Amino acid sequence: MSVTKRVASLLCGAVMCFAGSAQAELIQIGFTGLDLSYDGATLRDVSANGDVLSSVSIEENGVAVAGSPFGAGISMDLEIPGLTLEDVMVDEAVSAAGGSLLLNLPGGDFLNLSLAEVQVTYINTGFLKATFGGTVADVVSQQLPTTMPIGSPVEVTFSANISTTTASNGFIDSFLARGSGEISGEAIPEPASLALVALAGVAAAARRRS
């Protein structure tokens, strides 16, 4: 086998390995103690400076990162605009696009997401569930305590127990809620990408020599 063919074979194998590892690597961020308020149009955290969370856990491919779970220096800024909820037993509504989620972590680490439409299920027995599935959450910026960054799209879900609800004319006017959720997405394997670029360069050089 020629040098070019051997290198090409190695490069093909590396690409297959890279594809497998990209599918396997997953970053999961769990959070608890999120306090929310709803004013009839927007669902957001209760604090102007970010709601202080109870805990945040971060796993990379099923392994907790150093320091996880975190219990201090953690907060979340969340805003979901354009949300109308009917005062019925069960209401499924879709928010407007343009929301945001900022997760603050110890040591200046953070994750900043932009939100498109959000599917929200309101149950009149005092329960709320929000699902940001598929492509509705995209990474704006990040600095996470993981070996690799998280890539778009990101899936976000949370559920909350509702208290202090007010309603009029068949619609929910306001409520307070407290809940927990999860952020997850595939990691971006930067070191593997660099290795593939290097192998491609070797293959190109081998072709020139042959």
Solvent accessible surface area in square Angstrom, and as a share of the most:
residue,aa,sasa,rsa
1,M,159,0.71
2,S,56,0.36
3,V,71,0.41
4,T,27,0.16
5,K,133,0.56
6,R,116,0.42
7,V,17,0.09
8,A,40,0.31
9,S,64,0.41
10,L,119,0.59
11,L,35,0.17
12,C,75,0.45
13,G,37,0.35
14,A,25,0.19
15,V,72,0.41
16,M,136,0.61
17,C,93,0.56
18,F,51,0.21
19,A,47,0.37
20,G,39,0.38
21,S,39,0.25
22,A,21,0.16
23,Q,141,0.63
24,A,61,0.47
25,E,35,0.16
26,L,64,0.32
27,I,0,0.00
28,Q,56,0.25
29,I,0,0.00
30,G,20,0.19
31,F,2,0.01
32,T,56,0.33
33,G,8,0.08
34,L,1,0.00
35,D,35,0.18
36,L,1,0.00
37,S,30,0.19
38,Y,5,0.02
39,D,84,0.43
40,G,26,0.25
41,A,52,0.40
42,T,17,0.10
43,L,0,0.00
44,R,87,0.32
45,D,10,0.05
46,V,77,0.44
47,S,43,0.28
48,A,105,0.82
49,N,135,0.69
50,G,6,0.06
51,D,9,0.05
52,V,114,0.66
53,L,7,0.03
54,S,57,0.37
55,S,36,0.23
56,V,0,0.00
57,S,46,0.29
58,I,0,0.00
59,E,66,0.30
60,E,21,0.10
61,N,74,0.38
62,G,53,0.51
63,V,105,0.60
64,A,57,0.44
65,V,18,0.10
66,A,98,0.76
67,G,57,0.55
68,S,20,0.13
69,P,99,0.62
70,F,28,0.12
71,G,59,0.57
72,A,75,0.58
73,G,57,0.55
74,I,4,0.02
75,S,16,0.10
76,M,0,0.00
77,D,42,0.22
78,L,3,0.02
79,E,71,0.32
80,I,1,0.00
81,P,30,0.19
82,G,43,0.41
83,L,0,0.00
84,T,76,0.44
85,L,0,0.00
86,E,78,0.35
87,D,55,0.29
88,V,62,0.36
89,M,119,0.53
90,V,81,0.46
91,D,19,0.10
92,E,116,0.52
93,A,14,0.11
94,V,78,0.45
95,S,5,0.03
96,A,47,0.36
97,A,61,0.47
98,G,65,0.63
99,G,6,0.06
100,S,52,0.34
101,L,1,0.00
102,L,55,0.27
103,L,0,0.00
104,N,46,0.23
105,L,8,0.04
106,P,44,0.28
107,G,82,0.79
108,G,54,0.52
109,D,25,0.13
110,F,57,0.24
111,L,0,0.00
112,N,40,0.21
113,L,1,0.01
114,S,47,0.30
115,L,7,0.04
116,A,40,0.31
117,E,96,0.43
118,V,1,0.00
119,Q,73,0.33
120,V,0,0.00
121,T,29,0.17
122,Y,4,0.02
123,I,49,0.25
124,N,66,0.34
125,T,112,0.65
126,G,22,0.21
127,F,73,0.30
128,L,0,0.00
129,K,97,0.41
130,A,0,0.00
131,T,48,0.28
132,F,0,0.00
133,G,30,0.29
134,G,40,0.39
135,T,99,0.58
136,V,31,0.18
137,A,0,0.00
138,D,63,0.33
139,V,35,0.20
140,V,90,0.52
141,S,46,0.29
142,Q,48,0.21
143,Q,96,0.43
144,L,22,0.11
145,P,46,0.29
146,T,23,0.13
147,T,118,0.69
148,M,25,0.11
149,P,34,0.21
150,I,1,0.00
151,G,10,0.09
152,S,64,0.41
153,P,66,0.41
154,V,0,0.00
155,E,92,0.41
156,V,0,0.00
157,T,52,0.30
158,F,7,0.03
159,S,37,0.24
160,A,3,0.02
161,N,105,0.54
162,I,21,0.11
163,S,62,0.40
164,T,98,0.57
165,T,60,0.35
166,T,68,0.39
167,A,47,0.36
168,S,53,0.34
169,N,145,0.74
170,G,44,0.43
171,F,92,0.38
172,I,4,0.02
173,D,57,0.30
174,S,38,0.24
175,F,3,0.01
176,L,84,0.42
177,A,6,0.05
178,R,123,0.45
179,G,14,0.13
180,S,44,0.28
181,G,17,0.17
182,E,72,0.32
183,I,0,0.00
184,S,17,0.11
185,G,7,0.07
186,E,91,0.41
187,A,5,0.04
188,I,75,0.38
189,P,16,0.10
190,E,93,0.42
191,P,86,0.54
192,A,31,0.24
193,S,44,0.28
194,L,128,0.63
195,A,54,0.42
196,L,30,0.15
197,V,106,0.61
198,A,63,0.49
199,L,53,0.26
200,A,45,0.35
201,G,42,0.40
202,V,76,0.44
203,A,2,0.01
204,A,35,0.27
205,A,25,0.20
206,A,1,0.01
207,R,128,0.47
208,R,184,0.67
209,R,176,0.64
210,S,107,0.69
